[in-house]
Every structure is written in structure tokens, then in C-alpha cells.
Amino acid sequence: MASAIIIGRVVVISLALAGCVSKAPPRVVGTPPANKVWARADGVRMSSNPALMRQGQADLAQCRALANVGVQDGQYDLKILNGCMTSRGYVERDI
């Protein structure tokens, strides 16, 4: 009798936890806005520092490669692109 109660509880808890599993968020695929640029979050200008400019270009290329997986050439998963650049210390700014 006690084992039936335990099994019943395990089944109820398993079903409850299965409902907690969420689906992946929908992809936002497109081209980055033409009126935006990536800038360093600390405010240091990359244009006056060749080493920072090279690093910024390398970071953007790597993030674009990550965000281009499974989408057409020239298109990016913008959530992945934005998350990648943000994690590397950049913010998107208007030009």
C-alpha cells in the first residue's frame, strides 16, 4: 500500500516537472539594422585604437559566424548575434 502511494507521488511530480520544460524561444532572423553600430560598453573609442578596432572586427566576425548557423547567407539570428556581442562587452548604438 505504501509503495503504491510513493509511486503515485512520483508519477504526479514527474508530470508536474514535465510541464516546466519550456520550448526554445523563437528565432529572430534578419539582417542587422543599417542605422546601428557596435560600440564598446566602456565608452572607449575603437576608431582611434587600431588594436581595439581589430579586436572589435574579430569579435563581430565570430559572433556573426555563430548567429549564421542554420540561416541563409547574409541573414543572422539576431538574438544570438546581440547576445554574443553583449557578452563580449559591446552595445548597439545609433549612427
C-alpha positions in Angstrom: 0.0 0.0 0.0 2.8 2.4 0.9 4.6 1.7 -2.3 1.5 2.5 -4.4 1.3 5.9 -2.7 5.0 6.5 -3.3 4.7 5.5 -7.0 1.6 7.7 -7.3 3.5 10.7 -5.9 6.5 10.1 -8.2 4.1 10.0 -11.2 2.4 13.3 -10.2 5.7 15.0 -9.5 7.1 13.8 -12.9 4.1 15.1 -14.8 4.4 18.4 -13.0 8.0 18.8 -13.8 7.4 17.8 -17.4 5.1 20.8 -17.7 8.0 23.1 -16.5 10.2 22.2 -19.6 10.0 25.1 -21.9 10.5 25.3 -25.6 13.3 27.2 -27.1 12.4 30.9 -27.8 11.5 31.6 -31.4 14.4 32.7 -33.6 14.6 36.3 -34.8 16.2 36.0 -38.2 17.1 39.0 -40.3 19.9 41.4 -41.2 21.3 43.8 -38.6 19.9 47.3 -38.8 21.9 49.6 -41.1 21.5 52.5 -38.8 23.2 50.8 -35.8 26.8 50.1 -35.0 28.6 48.1 -32.2 30.5 50.2 -29.7 32.4 49.2 -26.6 30.3 49.3 -23.5 33.1 51.1 -21.5 32.9 54.0 -23.9 36.5 53.7 -25.3 36.5 54.6 -29.0 37.8 51.8 -31.2 38.4 54.1 -34.2 41.4 55.8 -32.5 43.0 52.5 -31.5 44.0 50.0 -34.2 44.3 47.1 -31.8 40.8 47.7 -30.4 39.4 48.1 -34.0 41.0 44.7 -35.0 39.6 43.1 -31.8 36.1 44.6 -32.5 36.2 43.3 -36.1 37.3 39.8 -34.9 34.6 39.7 -32.2 31.9 40.8 -34.7 33.1 38.2 -37.3 33.0 35.4 -34.6 29.5 36.4 -33.4 28.2 36.6 -36.9 29.5 33.1 -37.6 27.7 31.8 -34.5 24.5 33.7 -35.5 24.6 32.5 -39.1 24.2 28.8 -38.3 21.1 27.4 -39.9 20.0 30.5 -41.7 20.6 32.0 -45.2 23.8 33.7 -46.0 23.6 37.4 -45.1 20.9 36.6 -42.5 21.6 36.2 -38.8 19.7 35.0 -35.7 19.7 38.5 -34.2 19.2 37.2 -30.6 22.3 35.2 -30.9 24.3 38.0 -32.5 23.2 40.6 -29.9 23.8 38.2 -27.0 27.2 37.3 -28.3 28.3 40.9 -28.8 26.9 41.9 -25.4 28.7 39.1 -23.7 32.0 40.4 -25.2 31.4 44.0 -23.9 29.7 45.8 -26.8 26.5 47.7 -27.0 24.4 48.6 -30.1 24.3 52.3 -30.8 22.5 54.5 -33.4 24.7 56.2 -36.0 
